[in-house]
Amino acid sequence: MLQSRNANLEATRQGWKFNLPEGGPSAYRYAQVDDYSALARRRFVWREQATLNLRCRLSDNSLPGTWGFGFWNDPFSFALGLGGMGKRLPVLPNCAWFFYASPENHLSFATNQPASGFLAQTFSAPKIPSLLLTPGLFGIPWLLAKPLSRWLRAKLAAKLISEAAQRLEVDATQWHEYRLQWGRQRVVFAVDSEIVFETEISPKGPLGLVIWIDNQFAAWRPDGSLGMGALANPPAWMEIENLEISQ
């Protein structure tokens, strides 16, 4: 069952309107619905052979932050079951989604993939148990050393995590129908019934459904530099309607 994360979401006749209040870079703002907040990852609902269909439009093509919709494993969560959240520790990313990231973001581990813009994107990584990855959190301060960070990005992250992405030339301010077909050996993305991207890099389930808009950015750049935080944004919104998911 889809659940709203905060009060910035309003129901419409055929879906939802996600409202992003205007503000500066000192605070994180978002609107989100998902179906996994209270679940452990092993209980996430969706597996291979799932298909997502919806219609979407945005208030602007170039909003600061990120927005999108699709399936993922909430890989960077560190939730201990408090406040109704499921118990989750960080894992490697598995996802398939339509994803927009403003230019401040750099969300690719590879050198030959787009890292920002409006993307059809997948990540596929080994399902290494969280407890084996958690000790690595203590090494995060070492990422501030750019030579080491650059080496880890190129020699570890890029080797463990397979990815594929296609930048899309779509006027997101107009209504479009988006379809994502997630198969065991292929993921197919379509806009207005026209296939815009296909890839054999398919994520490993189970995954959760997420639909969101926010003002944050994250960047792990090829030179090893890191950046993350919130961005100033104008009033913004995203509308979703005719959401259908089949398994």
Residue, then its C-alpha position, 0 to 999 in steps of 0.5 A: m500500500l502506498q504511503s505518503r511521507n509528509a504533508n506536501l502531497e495532495a490527492t487529485r481526481q486520478g492521482w496525486k500532486f507533489n508540492l515542493p515549497e519554496g526555500g533556501p539551501s539550509a533545509y531539505r524539502y520533499a514530497q514522496v509516496d512509497d510502499y516500503s517504509a515500514l518493511a525490511r528489504r526482504r519484504f519489499v513487494w516487487r520482483e522481476q517481471a513487474t511493469l509500471n505505468l503512469r502519467c506525469r507532468l512537472s512545473d518546470n524542466s530544470l528544477p533544482g534537486t531530483w525527482g522520479f519514479g520507479f523501483w529501488n532497494d532504498p540502498f543508502s537507508f540507515a533505519l533501525g525500526l524507529g518511527g514505524m520505519g523498517k529495519r534497514l542498513p546500507v546495501l549496494p544499489n539495485c534500481a530501475w527508474f525514470f530519474y531526473a537530477s539537476p546539474e549539481n548531481h553526479l549520480s554515476f559510478a562509470t565514466n561512460q554514463p550520463a550522471s545528471g539530467f532526465l534519465a532512464q536508468t538502471f543499477s544492478a549490484p551483488k546482494i552483499p549482506s548489510l552486515l558485511l558492508t556496514p564496517g565500511l561506513f567507518g571508512i567514509p571519512w577517508l573519501l575526503a582524500k581525493p586520490l583515495s576517493r578517486w581510486l575507490r570510485a574507479k576500482l571498487a564501486a564501478k567494478l561492483i555496480s553495473e549501470a546503464a542510462q539514457r538521457l531523455e529529451v522530453d518536455a516534462t512540463q507536458w503530460h506524458e505516459y511513462r512505462l517501465q518493464w522490469g524483466r529478469q534479463r532486460v529492462v525496457f523504458a517507453v514514453d508515450s508508447e515509444i521505446v526510448f531505452e532498453t538494457e540488459i542490466s536489470p536490478k535484483g529484487p525484491l524492490g520497492l516503489v518510490i515516487w518523489i520530488d526533492n531539493q537535494f543533490a549528491a555527487w561523487r565525481p570522477d576526480g574523487s570529489l564529494g558533494m551533497g546537501a540541499l539546494a535553493n528552489p522555487p515553488a515546484w510541483m509534480e503531478i502523477e495520475n493513472l498509476e498502474i503496476s502489474q506483476 
